[in-house]
């Protein structure tokens, strides 16, 4: 079986659709997951869609993706601006 594409989502993205919808819109993380699944299927891939509010868990998933995934998509949320640990893990991929 082909390896999935990992789609990793960072802190507070579980609140999409309810947290400041005037800024972030009304689309929920489940809506994003469904959109990703449809697009991946159309291209012949599956996805492994995950969300965590914990930096260490995201780092572990990035490291896991090195051997376990066909590709990696990361929406790091607030960690985009602050996480040296996630940057280091991504550079190791």
N, C-alpha and C positions, 0 to 999 in steps of 0.2 A: 504494500500500500504506500502511496506517495506521502511524503511528509507534508504537514499542514503549514500554512502561513500563520505565524503568530501575530495577533493584533493585541497589543498591550496598552492599557489605559490607566493613567495615573490618578492622583488624588482628586476627590470631589467630582470626578466625571460620572460617578453613579448618581449624582444629583441633577444631571442634565434634564432639562424639561421642567424642572421645578425651581431650581436656583436661578434667580435673576433672568427669567425668560425674556425680558426686554433687552438683555445683553446677549445671552447665549442661545436664545430661540426656544422653541417648544419641543424640539426633537429630543427624545430620551436616548439613553445608552442602548436600550433594547432596539430602538429604531435604527441606530447606527449599526448594531450587530446584524440586524436583518438585511440592511443595505450591503454590508460587507459580505455576508453569506451569499446573497444573490449574485454579486459581482464576481466573487471567487468561483462560484459554481459555473458561471458563464464562461470562465477562463480555464475550467478544468481543475480547480484547486479546492481544497477545504480550508477552513480557518479554525484556529484555536483562539477564541476571544476571551480575554481576561481583563479584570480591573482590580486595582489595589490602591489603598490609601497609604501603604507602607513601602518606603523606599527600598528596604532590604529585600522584600519579596519581589519587587520589580527587577532589581539587580539579579536575583536568582533566576528569574524567568528569562532575562536577557542572556545569561550564561547558558541556560538550558537550550535556548534557541540555536546556539552555535552548532550543535549536532542534531538537534531534534526538529528543526524547522526548515522548510524550503525557502522561507523569507521571514522578514521581521518588519512590522509596522508599529511605531511607538508614538502615542500621544501622551507625553509625559505630564501634561497639565502644568501645575505650578513648579514641578521639578525641572521643567525646561530651563528655568532661570537659576536654579540653585544646586542641582545634584551633580557634583563631581564624580560620585560613585557610579551613577548611571552612565555618564560620559565615558568613564574608564571601561565599563563593561561593554558599551557599544563599540569603542575603539578596538576591543579585543575580538570582536566578531569578525 
